[in-house]
């Protein structure tokens, strides 16, 4: 049975994903929300590895390996053997990946502004606190 809360959360997430995909022409690039999430993680973690992405996304290693392969094939990321452990690969954004990430950040800011239009700072703070508590409750 769907509740108003679950319907609202699903609709918010779906609208956000669709809007981001359109803003960065993800369909034309052949990437989806998980590719975008991987790009975010790689951009924000120094010496990022596939295991870092697995941990952050809670997805299986095989799925992350396919996403990484896709992103390498699109020349959005690169992988190099770690200096400390040759069995481990360090992932980084290519120049094309950096351009896409910058476009993604700008699009996210624009979308965040659109979503928060007509909300005061306290409403935004309350929403964020509530959402964080809900996330903790599910862990």
Backbone as JSON, one array per atom type, in Angstrom:
{
  "sequence": "XXXXXXXXXXXXXXXXXXXXXXXXXXXXXXXXXXXXXXXXXXXXXXXXXXXXXXXXXXXXXXXXXXXXXXXXXXXXXXXXXXXXXXXXXXXXXXXXXXXXXXXXXXXXXXXXXXXXXXXXXXXXXXXXXXXXXXXXXXX",
  "N": [[0.83, -1.18, 0.0], [0.67, 2.12, -0.94], [1.79, 5.06, 0.59], [1.05, 8.51, 1.33], [3.52, 9.74, 1.97], [5.5, 8.0, 0.86], [4.75, 8.1, -1.83], [5.14, 10.83, -2.36], [7.91, 11.13, -1.88], [8.94, 9.39, -3.83], [8.02, 10.64, -6.18], [9.33, 13.12, -5.98], [12.05, 12.3, -6.12], [12.06, 11.07, -8.66], [11.31, 13.21, -10.37], [13.49, 14.9, -9.91], [15.67, 13.34, -10.86], [14.97, 13.06, -13.6], [14.97, 15.74, -14.42], [17.66, 16.48, -13.98], [18.92, 14.68, -15.74], [17.96, 15.64, -18.21], [19.07, 18.21, -18.16], [21.81, 17.81, -18.45], [21.96, 16.48, -20.81], [21.92, 13.67, -20.64], [20.74, 11.45, -21.83], [21.59, 11.6, -24.49], [24.29, 11.23, -24.08], [24.31, 8.68, -23.14], [24.2, 7.93, -20.49], [23.09, 7.16, -17.14], [21.3, 7.71, -14.0], [22.89, 6.39, -12.09], [25.41, 6.45, -13.28], [25.86, 9.18, -13.17], [25.9, 9.5, -10.39], [28.21, 8.03, -9.79], [30.15, 9.63, -11.06], [29.99, 11.91, -9.46], [30.94, 10.84, -7.01], [33.56, 10.03, -7.69], [34.64, 12.51, -8.32], [34.66, 13.7, -5.84], [36.15, 12.22, -4.02], [39.4, 11.73, -3.03], [41.85, 9.82, -4.66], [40.04, 7.82, -5.49], [38.48, 4.64, -5.54], [37.03, 1.69, -7.04], [35.9, 0.25, -4.96], [35.31, 2.29, -3.15], [33.16, 3.47, -4.43], [31.34, 1.36, -4.44], [30.89, 1.13, -1.68], [29.77, 3.69, -1.08], [27.46, 3.74, -2.68], [26.16, 1.42, -2.11], [25.82, -0.67, -3.87], [26.28, -3.67, -5.88], [29.5, -5.15, -6.64], [29.84, -5.99, -9.29], [27.95, -4.51, -10.75], [28.95, -1.91, -10.34], [31.43, -2.21, -11.56], [30.63, -2.49, -14.24], [29.48, 0.06, -14.65], [31.74, 1.68, -14.33], [33.28, 0.76, -16.47], [31.64, 1.62, -18.58], [31.83, 4.43, -18.22], [34.54, 4.85, -18.64], [34.69, 4.05, -21.3], [33.23, 6.11, -22.44], [34.99, 8.12, -22.2], [34.96, 9.67, -19.89], [35.98, 9.11, -17.44], [39.1, 7.97, -16.04], [41.37, 5.29, -15.35], [44.0, 4.34, -13.24], [46.7, 2.31, -12.16], [47.21, 1.91, -8.69], [49.8, 3.48, -6.83], [50.51, 2.35, -4.45], [49.33, -0.14, -4.31], [49.27, -2.36, -6.7], [47.18, -3.94, -7.54], [44.97, -2.49, -7.19], [42.93, 0.07, -8.57], [42.99, 3.51, -9.28], [40.55, 5.92, -9.72], [39.74, 8.65, -11.81], [38.51, 11.81, -13.02], [38.41, 12.53, -16.48], [39.4, 15.16, -18.76], [37.1, 15.68, -20.26], [35.27, 14.54, -18.53], [35.51, 16.26, -16.35], [34.49, 18.61, -17.45], [31.84, 17.8, -17.89], [31.13, 17.28, -15.22], [31.3, 19.85, -14.09], [29.23, 21.06, -15.53], [27.15, 19.53, -14.57], [27.16, 20.25, -11.82], [26.44, 22.96, -12.04], [23.91, 22.69, -13.17], [22.62, 21.26, -11.14], [22.62, 23.2, -9.12], [20.96, 25.13, -10.24], [18.58, 23.67, -10.44], [18.18, 23.05, -7.74], [17.69, 25.63, -6.78], [15.32, 26.14, -8.14], [13.64, 24.16, -7.02], [13.52, 25.03, -4.4], [12.26, 27.4, -4.51], [9.99, 29.77, -3.29], [10.16, 28.78, -0.74], [11.12, 29.31, 2.61], [14.25, 29.91, 4.39], [14.12, 28.46, 6.84], [12.21, 26.47, 6.34], [13.56, 24.96, 4.44], [15.77, 24.11, 5.93], [14.43, 22.6, 7.9], [13.31, 20.59, 6.28], [15.67, 19.32, 5.32], [16.79, 18.42, 7.76], [14.76, 16.67, 8.59], [14.73, 14.8, 6.47], [17.35, 13.76, 6.72], [17.14, 12.55, 9.21], [15.25, 10.59, 8.64], [16.75, 9.03, 6.88], [18.76, 8.09, 8.63], [17.1, 6.6, 10.33], [16.53, 4.45, 8.74], [18.86, 3.08, 8.47]],
  "CA": [[0.0, 0.0, 0.0], [1.43, 3.36, -1.03], [1.39, 6.12, 1.51], [1.37, 9.83, 0.78], [4.95, 10.0, 2.12], [6.28, 7.25, -0.14], [4.43, 8.67, -3.15], [5.78, 12.15, -2.47], [9.35, 10.93, -2.01], [9.2, 8.8, -5.14], [7.79, 11.66, -7.19], [10.42, 14.09, -5.87], [13.27, 11.69, -6.66], [11.89, 10.86, -10.09], [11.38, 14.51, -11.03], [14.86, 15.39, -9.81], [16.5, 12.57, -11.8], [14.61, 13.41, -14.98], [15.41, 17.11, -14.68], [19.13, 16.45, -14.09], [19.26, 13.99, -17.0], [17.7, 16.57, -19.31], [19.97, 19.36, -18.07], [23.16, 17.46, -18.92], [21.8, 15.65, -22.01], [22.36, 12.32, -20.28], [20.26, 10.49, -22.82], [22.49, 11.65, -25.65], [25.58, 10.69, -23.66], [24.16, 7.27, -22.83], [24.42, 7.69, -19.07], [21.9, 7.2, -16.3], [21.49, 8.3, -12.68], [24.02, 5.76, -11.4], [26.63, 7.01, -13.87], [26.0, 10.53, -12.6], [26.3, 9.32, -8.99], [29.62, 7.62, -9.81], [30.95, 10.81, -11.4], [30.03, 12.71, -8.23], [31.8, 10.19, -6.02], [34.94, 10.11, -8.18], [35.07, 13.91, -8.23], [34.73, 14.15, -4.45], [37.01, 11.37, -3.18], [40.78, 11.63, -3.49], [42.28, 8.44, -4.89], [38.81, 7.03, -5.49], [38.55, 3.3, -6.09], [35.72, 1.06, -7.26], [35.35, -0.11, -3.65], [34.72, 3.5, -2.58], [31.85, 3.64, -5.07], [30.5, 0.27, -3.91], [30.53, 1.51, -0.31], [28.9, 4.87, -1.09], [26.19, 3.49, -3.37], [25.6, 0.16, -1.62], [25.53, -1.52, -5.04], [27.22, -4.78, -5.96], [30.75, -4.86, -7.35], [29.68, -6.22, -10.73], [27.25, -3.36, -11.31], [29.88, -0.78, -10.34], [32.44, -2.49, -12.59], [30.02, -2.15, -15.54], [29.36, 1.52, -14.72], [33.09, 2.22, -14.54], [33.64, 0.43, -17.85], [30.88, 2.55, -19.43], [32.37, 5.79, -18.1], [35.85, 4.84, -19.31], [34.38, 4.0, -22.73], [32.74, 7.44, -22.84], [36.11, 9.02, -21.93], [34.6, 10.57, -18.8], [36.89, 8.8, -16.33], [40.32, 7.22, -16.36], [41.83, 4.5, -14.2], [45.43, 4.1, -13.18], [47.08, 1.44, -11.05], [47.65, 2.61, -7.49], [51.23, 3.39, -6.54], [50.68, 1.57, -3.24], [48.82, -1.5, -4.48], [49.07, -2.5, -8.15], [45.91, -4.63, -7.79], [43.92, -1.49, -6.99], [42.95, 1.13, -9.56], [42.52, 4.83, -8.86], [39.67, 6.5, -10.74], [39.74, 10.12, -11.86], [37.79, 12.39, -14.16], [39.18, 13.05, -17.61], [39.02, 16.55, -19.04], [35.67, 15.63, -20.64], [34.53, 14.26, -17.3], [35.51, 17.49, -15.55], [33.54, 19.53, -18.09], [30.5, 17.29, -17.59], [30.88, 17.47, -13.79], [31.01, 21.28, -13.89], [27.88, 21.28, -16.06], [26.26, 18.86, -13.62], [27.06, 21.09, -10.62], [25.67, 24.16, -12.38], [22.53, 22.25, -13.35], [22.07, 20.93, -9.82], [22.36, 24.45, -8.41], [19.78, 25.74, -10.86], [17.43, 22.84, -10.05], [17.96, 23.27, -6.31], [17.04, 26.94, -6.65], [13.94, 25.98, -8.61], [12.89, 23.37, -6.03], [13.38, 25.77, -3.14], [11.54, 28.64, -4.75], [8.83, 29.96, -2.41], [10.42, 28.21, 0.58], [12.03, 30.15, 3.39], [15.4, 29.13, 4.88], [13.74, 27.54, 7.92], [11.55, 25.32, 5.73], [14.6, 24.15, 3.8], [16.52, 23.5, 7.03], [13.57, 21.57, 8.49], [13.24, 19.47, 5.33], [16.95, 18.61, 5.33], [16.89, 17.71, 9.04], [13.79, 15.56, 8.57], [15.21, 13.8, 5.51], [18.52, 13.11, 7.31], [16.68, 11.67, 10.28], [14.63, 9.44, 7.99], [17.84, 8.2, 6.37], [19.34, 7.42, 9.8], [16.14, 5.61, 10.82], [16.53, 3.28, 7.85], [20.17, 2.4, 8.54]],
  "C": [[0.88, 1.25, 0.0], [0.89, 4.38, -0.05], [1.68, 7.46, 0.85], [2.87, 10.16, 0.88], [5.75, 9.27, 1.05], [6.0, 7.78, -1.54], [5.13, 10.0, -3.37], [7.28, 12.0, -2.66], [9.71, 10.37, -3.38], [9.07, 9.85, -6.23], [8.9, 12.71, -7.17], [11.7, 13.53, -6.48], [13.19, 11.53, -8.17], [11.99, 12.18, -10.86], [12.79, 15.07, -11.02], [15.76, 14.67, -10.81], [16.23, 12.96, -13.24], [15.13, 14.8, -15.33], [16.93, 17.18, -14.83], [19.53, 15.8, -15.41], [19.07, 14.91, -18.2], [18.71, 17.7, -19.33], [21.36, 19.04, -18.61], [23.13, 16.6, -20.19], [22.28, 14.22, -21.79], [21.92, 11.27, -21.29], [21.16, 10.43, -24.04], [23.85, 11.06, -25.31], [25.52, 9.2, -23.37], [24.45, 6.96, -21.37], [23.11, 7.8, -18.3], [22.24, 7.78, -14.92], [22.67, 7.69, -11.94], [25.35, 6.22, -11.98], [26.92, 8.38, -13.27], [26.47, 10.43, -11.15], [27.77, 8.92, -8.91], [30.53, 8.8, -10.12], [31.08, 11.72, -10.18], [31.03, 12.12, -7.23], [33.26, 10.3, -6.43], [35.47, 11.53, -8.04], [35.34, 14.33, -6.79], [35.61, 13.31, -3.53], [38.41, 11.32, -3.81], [41.16, 10.16, -3.6], [41.1, 7.47, -4.82], [39.04, 5.67, -6.16], [37.13, 2.78, -6.33], [35.09, 0.69, -5.93], [34.74, 1.1, -2.95], [33.31, 3.71, -3.13], [30.88, 2.58, -4.57], [29.99, 0.65, -2.52], [29.53, 2.66, -0.3], [27.52, 4.58, -1.66], [25.46, 2.27, -2.84], [25.1, -0.72, -2.78], [26.57, -2.63, -5.11], [28.4, -4.43, -6.87], [30.61, -5.01, -8.86], [28.98, -5.03, -11.39], [28.18, -2.15, -11.39], [30.96, -0.98, -11.39], [31.89, -2.15, -13.98], [29.89, -0.64, -15.71], [30.71, 2.17, -15.0], [33.54, 1.97, -15.98], [32.93, 1.37, -18.83], [31.51, 3.94, -19.42], [33.75, 5.91, -18.73], [35.63, 4.85, -20.82], [33.89, 5.33, -23.28], [33.8, 8.52, -22.64], [35.75, 10.07, -20.88], [35.47, 10.33, -17.57], [38.08, 8.01, -16.87], [40.66, 6.38, -15.14], [43.32, 4.23, -14.36], [45.72, 3.19, -12.0], [47.58, 2.29, -9.89], [49.15, 2.43, -7.31], [51.49, 2.46, -5.36], [50.27, 0.12, -3.39], [48.44, -1.66, -5.95], [47.79, -3.26, -8.5], [44.73, -3.68, -7.74], [44.06, -0.39, -8.04], [42.33, 2.41, -8.99], [41.74, 5.43, -10.03], [39.74, 8.01, -10.66], [38.97, 10.58, -13.08], [38.77, 12.79, -15.24], [38.79, 14.51, -17.8], [37.55, 16.63, -19.44], [34.8, 15.39, -19.41], [34.44, 15.49, -16.41], [34.53, 18.51, -16.12], [32.1, 19.1, -17.78], [30.16, 17.51, -16.11], [30.57, 18.93, -13.48], [29.61, 21.63, -14.39], [26.84, 20.68, -15.11], [26.07, 19.71, -12.37], [26.23, 22.34, -10.88], [24.19, 23.81, -12.54], [21.88, 21.93, -12.01], [21.75, 22.2, -9.03], [21.1, 25.12, -8.93], [18.51, 24.99, -10.43], [17.13, 23.01, -8.57], [17.27, 24.6, -6.07], [15.57, 26.86, -7.06], [13.09, 25.23, -7.57], [12.6, 24.16, -4.76], [12.69, 27.1, -3.29], [10.29, 28.65, -3.87], [8.97, 29.25, -1.06], [11.36, 29.14, 1.33], [13.17, 29.29, 3.93], [15.04, 28.13, 5.98], [13.05, 26.29, 7.35], [12.58, 24.38, 5.08], [15.4, 23.41, 4.87], [15.72, 22.36, 7.66], [13.47, 20.35, 7.58], [14.52, 18.65, 5.37], [17.13, 17.82, 6.63], [15.97, 16.5, 9.07], [14.27, 14.44, 7.65], [16.42, 13.05, 6.08], [18.11, 12.15, 8.43], [16.02, 10.42, 9.7], [15.68, 8.49, 7.45], [18.48, 7.43, 7.51], [18.41, 6.34, 10.32], [16.16, 4.34, 9.99], [17.84, 2.52, 7.88], [20.19, 1.37, 9.62]]
}
